[in-house]
């Protein structure tokens, strides 16, 4: 394992190659903190009759990504002061018309794992492209993840995220 440290940044480690599911990947591990999101992913809001993830899931499934076994919400993990960007996600869905309340949006998904309380949980980085998103924009230091319900996780908890460095850049 190679450890990379950067000035004014959390440390990251890179493991050469590992498999998550059937995909061989180069893993970046980033430390982060669970933070509050906009409150629309998992529950109804003034704009949406149900949580946005529940509303979007059938559209993603129709395009080949089945998220139904995961929690219908997102974990918001701040990796501040670091930021991230999606380079080449495993899944990219363009012009998903999941609601009549605004124009279609683009979404990308990249496999990941969350390490919390000495356990690993497989999930997906959920990235609604800001250039097609009308409301609820995220800070580029906050990674949204769709994962199974994680017992005992709460705001302020420190976690690690394992991400595919071929698909996600942390800077």
N, C-alpha and C positions, 0 to 999 in steps of 0.2 A: 504494500500500500504506500502510495506517495502522498505526503501531506503538503498542501499548498497554503501559505498564509499570505495575506495581502494587508497593507497598511490600512487602518480604519475599517477593517472588514472582519467578519466572522471567518473562521477557518473552514476550508472545504477539504475533503479527501477524495481522491479518485482511485477507484479499484479498477484494474485493467478491464476485465470482461466478466460478466455474470449473466445468468438467464433469469428473466422475470417472465413467467408464462412460457411461451415458446420463442421468445425474442431474446437474442443475445445482445447485450448492451454494455456500453462503457458507463459506469455509474459515478455520479457526483453526489456526495452527501453534504447537505446544507443544514445548518441549525436554524431554527425559527421559533416563533412564539405564536400560540393560538390567539387570534384577535377577533373582535366582532366584525361581522359583515354588514351588508345593507338590510338584512332581515327579510329578503324576498325569495331566497333560494328554497327554503324549506317550508314556508308558510304563506298563506294568503296575505295580500297587502291591498292598499288602495288601488293599485294598478292591475293586479292579477287575482283571479278567483281561487287559485291554488298556488302552491310554491312553484317557482319557475322551473326547477329541475324536474318535478313531477310532470309539468306541462311539456317540457322539451324531450323527455326520455323516449316517448314513442317515435318522435321524428329521428332521433339518433339511432334507435333500434331499426327503423326502416332502412337506414343507410349502412347498417352493418355493425353498430356498436351497441351491445345490450348492457345497459346499466341497471336493469331491474333488480338484481341481487344486492345492490348497494343502497345506502341511505339516500333518500331523496332530498338532499341538501348539500351544502359545501362546508368544508373546513377552510377557514381563512387563516393562512399562516404567514406572518410577517417575517421576512428574511432581512429586514433593514439592518444595516445600511446598504446591503446588497440589493440588486435588482435582477430581474430575469427577463428573457424573451424566448419565444418559441421560434426555433430555427426551421425544423422540418418534422412536424408532428406525425405520429403514426396514423392518426385520423384527422382529416380536415374536411369539414362540411360547409359548403358555400350556400348562401341564400336560403337558410332554413326559415321557413315561414311558420313559426310556431305559435304566433299570436296575431290577431287582427289589430292590436293596439299600436303597432309600429311596423316599419318595414322589416323584411327578412334580415337575419344576422348570419355571420360566419363564425364557426366554432372550431377549435382545434383541441385534440386530446393526446396526451402522452402518458404512458404507463409510469407509475411511481410507487413507492412504498413509504409509509409513515412509520417511524419508530417512536413508540410511546410506552412508557412504563415497562421497558424490556421486552416488548412484543412488536412484531412487524405486521402491518396491515397493507395489503395491496389495494391500489386505487388508480385513479386517473387525474392528471392535472387537467382542469377544465378551464379553457381559455376562450371566452367570448371576445372576438376581435374588436378592439375599441373603435376602429374606423367604421364599423357597421352597427355599433351599439348606441342606442338612443339615451338610455339612462343607466344609473348605477355603475358608473365607471370605477375600476379598481386602481389603486396605487400600484405601480410596477414593482414595488417591494412586497406585495401581497400575492401569494400563490393560492389559488382556489383549488381544492381537491375534492373529488367525489370518491368516497370510500365507504366501507361498511361502518355501521354504528360502532364507535369505539367507547367501551365502558370506562367511565370515570374521567374522560377528557373534559377540560374546561378552559375558559379564557385565562390567559396568563401562563398556561402550561408550556414548558419547553419541549420541543420535538425535533426529530431529524427527518429530513425528506431525502430519499434516494431517488435521483432523477437520471434519465438517460442523457448523457452529455452530447450524443449525436442529434438529439432533438431539442434540447433546452440549453440555453446559455445563461450562466450566472455571471454577473459582472459588477 
